[in-house]
Amino acid sequence: MKLNEITLKNRTVILVLAVILVFAGAYSYSTIPKESNPSIEIPIFIVNTIYPGISPADMEALVTQPIERELQGINGVKDIRSTTLESVSSVVVEFDLDVSNIEASQRVRERVDIARAELPPDVEEPIIIEIDLDDFPILTVNLAADYPLSRLTEVANRMSDMLETVSGVREVDMIGDVEREVQVNVDIDALNSFGIPLQALVGAIQGQNLTIPGGTIDVDRMSYLIRISGEFDDPDEINDLVIVGGGGGGEGPAPEGLVYMRDVAEVIFGFKDRESFARLRSYKVNENGELVDLPAEDIQDLEVISLNIKKRPAANILETVEAVLAAVEDYPLPGGTQVVITGDQSEDVRNLISDLENSIISGMLFVVLVLVFFLGIRNALLVGTAVPLSILVGFIVLLSLGYTANFVILFSLIIALGLLVDNSIVVVENIYRYREMGYERFEAAKRGADEVGYALIAATSTLLAAFIPMTFWPGIIGQFMGYLPFTLIVVLLCSLFIALVIYPVLTAYLVKLDGEESRPRSKGFKMLQYGLGVFLVVAIGMANPVTLLVTVLVALFFVLTFKFMIKPLSAVFMERTLPAILDWYRNFLNWMLRRNYKIRYAMLRNTFALGMLSAGALFAVLGAVVSILSPAGQLLILLGGVFAGLGVIGILIHFVEIMLRGNKYSMYSGLVLAAFIGIILGAVSLGTEVSLLVWVTLMGLPVALVILGGIGLLIGTRTDKPLLVTDNRALLLNSVLGLMVSIFFLFTVIPTGVEFFPETDPNRIIIELEGPIGMNVHASNATAYDVQQRLYQLIDEDPKVKANIENIQINVGVAGDPFFGGGNQSPELSRLTVNLVDYGDRAEPSAITLRKMRSVITDLPDIIVSIEGEEVGPPTGAPVNIEVSGEDFDEVVRITREITQKLIEASTTRQIPGLVDIRNNISGGLPEYRILVDYERANRFGLSLADIAQTVRIANNGLEASKWRDGEDEYDIVVRLREEDRQNLESLAGLKIGSPSGLIPLVAVASFEEGTGLGSITRLNLSRTATIEGQAESGFSGPEVLSQVQTLLADYVADLPLGYTVRYTGESEDQEEAFGFLTTALLVGFALIFLIMLAKFNNVKSPLIIMTAVGLSLIGVLLGLILTRTPFGLMTFIGVISLAGIVCVNNVVLLDYVKQLTEKGMSKREAIVEAGTIRFRPVMLTALTTILGLVPLTFGINIDYVGLFANLDPNLQFGSESTAFWGPMGIAIISGLTFATFLTLVVVPVLYSAFDSVADRLSKNVYAEQSADA
């Protein structure tokens, strides 16, 4: 490769480049924005429209439908959903992901502008909100005080304004405040006595509270501005306002015949109706970075005003929170003000990233330790630097592309730990081999790197082919998980660049042969070296003496450990153990490849089972294809089933024969396997209940081994005498196939279950209470208070629950849901947020705490309760999400309520275990007084429906007539009837409406009717649709719960009237799409890998053997899932795809060398044995480095290295939040790769030989084969 020649000629440039990359990578990682979840951008927009006092049915007809019709015509729209409540219309429009947010925003705004012309003239302007899935509070600043809430509101407003100027802050939402307004409370009796219409009061205020320019006037040399000012300086001035039209037509005295505002209304500077409440109870406080229990007397409810801080997109959450906390600390607050910080998301991010960083460091240490044993200390340290260097270069690329450091990217690096050293190992080993051959160091570097360069490119391409299809993952899940394959591709390409460009130069300088003296260094270099050492010691000591002490102790520990333990053990391993293993392996392969040609029908005996199984699969595939065009395909499928059945029977017979021939070795193997299974299941049972069926079923195989081995020993079965198979190759292949059948059988008998995303231990528990539509905020507050008291009693009685809780935050009257109203006030909704202590400080899993809380929050009449944990992962639908649609909405409501009742009964009676929190979006309806206008009589008086409706709205809801400005503050001036007149129907009936004919009583043109209207109306794609939702309780699989729900409702759904449908959506729909894509990605990845290998080997045999090994590696995956009782889910599926690429690389390395040796004239059997022996070390290194790199995170081994070096506190713990999420993928890769290593080193060589034998026998070259292998 000319590349190596160029790099070695410019080696000084390469060394400088390496240093620059290290510093640039460190800078990139320190500055890249940090967050827990990846940023997800999807084009979703909400159109919120307010029309006060309008019923849901009227809102649907007047507002929702016109907007929906316009939005429907936009290209690229995926779904349109709407929710219509009293006075509120909320339309959610979701676009396909190939539509950009900017383009979608422009289209929505254009269509809403068109729809605006169809809406009623007095409807408020529609508000368009672009949904940002990251638009949630990153921190809550709670203010409490011993002075009035009104004054605290002013303080909170000023602090909110200040916080919105902090770098990185997008907006600040306030909850629990009281808002002031100027209220003009009208006495209806006085108003009627003077014969004044209600609109006259509004007109009087609007006509007076004005400032109008009157132009300019020139006087002498000056120009003066003329301004006519009538704005109120004080609300009391409104009392003296003369109402136009007064003085006649009524009774009662009026000075000089005029009627003033004070005569008919009371003007006060008061407060708006309370819209929300906020309370906080803390059990622990943060003192100097540590949580400390509050004394019992200090634990109390605080009435607070909560400021929810939201960050800007792409802002660094750690820096933003730090800046906010600094601003709060420096902000001057009045005496008696208390500040409590809750919901600090940066702590979650910091803990999550810290866990993954610590796992990366632990994994790197394991990788280097393995390299030391196989390569020696010097080469191990050189090769080990490939890991951090590749990662740092990767962060340069990620930062330049605008990515953030999130937990998906960091876990991708953990997967890559073992893979990043592969290319460097090959380069260093080959250059070292040329040095041993006597070449000069730079010539050796050139020849060694040239020889393996193209092979490394091919191997890396094979690995990348497994990940490339995953980068096209669509949807929200794809945007979330797409960071994983992209990061792996980036760092693997970086490792290839480092191996081909930087490592030839570094190896030439740093690698030396055994016994070779080190090159003498100049005096200046030594002085520089010592000077840098002294500088580092002094700098570390000045920064933190503890860090210096720990650094010295750790360095001393590693030096002593290496000198007295690792180096001697490594020497023994390299000089004795490894050669002995290789000798044993060589002999084992020779024994495995031994064949007996003297037995009749050897071909038939050896290949019957495999042939039947292959024929069955072939006929099944052909039948599936043919069945698309003709029913005859079913016959082919049936024939395939027969062949496959015969194959399975044959395999099982061979399997039994092998155990019989094993004699005592079968018995020994059975005992060892039983002990292994017992240890694994015992460890798993410490955290998860393992059923007796699982124990009995898994112990079946070792027991069968012991029994059949004992029978074989008793009947004297000889290990070298064939019964049904004739050579060791057939024994091995049939054993593997028998194991595969057994594992699939076990997976069917004792399934581990299916899940979408793994269940994690939540950091917060969210309790949502939803009352009936029309429930006011004070009633909601009483319900929330009741739930609080139940939680407090649980906390006081259960020490473990109390130990888990940091604080409880209560918000009443706040939806907090960006998909409806943008999180606006909803009086019937309340939310209790239980913030928990860090994972390592919990007395019990938070899932258990959640379950205990659910048990005490029951028996709340008419209240829908939802209790969920805040989990890691992308947003998905509910595990049980059922959509009911049809022509008649009344029938839809009936069906929805019946299904809901069935599910509630199934949940209550535990007919469906794990089904909880069942709810639907059909509300009980809002009680209402209907005003039925007599249009004929109204027309006689010159009244329109709009005139009547406007008067009623002003009287009841009030109307903002104008604003009063006090400095920079601005307050609404609201005109409406006084409270006592708004609380009875008689006052409303006595309302008089101004008309051309004078004042007309409302009862003269309308009648009243009491009834119940629709509480809310939900629609999907312009059709009324009802939704039923249910959750899966902690410890239960969502897909399994849904499966039981579908079974329960199967007969009911089948008997539905024609035209009514039930769809299962939500999480199940997301899962189906994700699994479908991953299946496609796996097949496309296989196709790409096959094509790459086909191009490399120029034959079909080797690619087929490698793909067979990939398929057989599923045995290890399934066995790992069975033993650890891990459900098969999305993360496991991704692990299988990742495993496929790793297995391919190992086998390509092996078979490529077999090909090279046969091309040099070596016999096939000798080439297979020699290639296996030579490639044993790189294959084992790849497997061990990848497995050990994943061990810390998969099994939750967490050491806080920062704490260790900063204050001697390693905070060693087992288990973490990351382990729960990523553990299933780690288990799939570890167990699969463990078995795949056996496949690569044993099964693949035998399979290669068997393929050759079959080909030779089919071509009738048996004697040629015998002579070649003699």
Secondary structure, 3 states (H helix, E strand, C coil): CHHHHHHHHCHHHHHHHHHHHHHHHHHHHHHCCECCCCCCCCCEEEEEEECCCCCHHHHHHHHHHHHHHHHHCCCCEEEEEEEEECCEEEEEEEECCCCCHHHHHHHHHHHHHHHHCCCCCCCCCCEEEECCCCCCCCEEEEEEECCCHHHHHHHHHHHHHHHCCCCCEEEEEEECCCCEEEEEEECHHHHHHHCCCHHHHHHHHHHHCCEEEEEEEEECCEEEEEEEECCCCCHHHHHHCECCCCCCCCCCCCHHHCCEHHHHEEEEEEECCCCCEEEEEECEEEECCEEEECCHHHCCEEECEEEEEEECCCCCHHHHHHHHHHHHHHCCCCCCEEEEEECCHHHHHHHHHHHHHHHHHHHHHHHHHHHHHHHCHHHHHHHHCHHHHHHHHHHHHHHHCCCCECHHHHHHHHHHHHHHCHHHHHHHHHHHHHHHCCCCHHHHHHHHHHHHHHHHHHHHHHHHHHHHHHHHCCHHHHHHHCHHHHHHHHHHHHHHHHHHHHHHHHHHHHCCCCCCCCCCCCHHHHHHHHHHHHHHHHHHHHHCHHHHHHHHHHHHHHHHHHHHHHHHHHHHHHHHHHHHHHHHHHHHHHHHCCCCCCCCCHHHHHHHHHHHHHHHHHHHHHHHHHCCCCCCHHHHHHHHHHHHHHHHHHHHHHHHHHHHHHCHHHHHHHHHHHHHHHHHHHHHHCCCCCCHHHHHHHCHHHHHHHHHHHHHHHHCCCCCCCCCCCCHHHHHHHHHHHHHHHHHHHHHHCCCCECCCCCCCCCEEEEEEECCCCCCHHHHHHHHHHHHHHHHHHHHHCHHHHHHEEEEEEEEEECCCCCCHHHCEEEEEEEEEEEECCHHHCCCCHHHHHHHHHHHCCCCCCCEEEEEECCCCCCCCCCEEEEEECCCHHHHHHHHHHHHHHHHHHHHCCCCCCEEEEEECCCCCEEEEEEEECHHHHHHCCCCHHHHHHHHHHHHCCEEEEEEEECCEEEEEEEEECHHHCCCHHHHHCCEEEECCEEEEHHHCEEEEEEEECCCEEEECCEEEEEEEEEECCCCCHHHHHHHHHHHHHHHHHCCCCCCEEEEECHHHHHHHHHHHHHHHHHHHHHHHHHHHHHHHCCCHHHHHHHHHHHHCHHHHHHHHHHHCCCECHHHHHHHHHHHHHHHHHHHHHHHHHHHHHHCCCCHHHHHHHHHHHCHHHHHHHHHHHHHHHHHHHCCEECCHHHHHHHCCCCCEECCHHHHHHHHHHHHHHHHHHHHHHHHHHHHHHHHHHHHHHHHHHCCCHHHHHHHCC
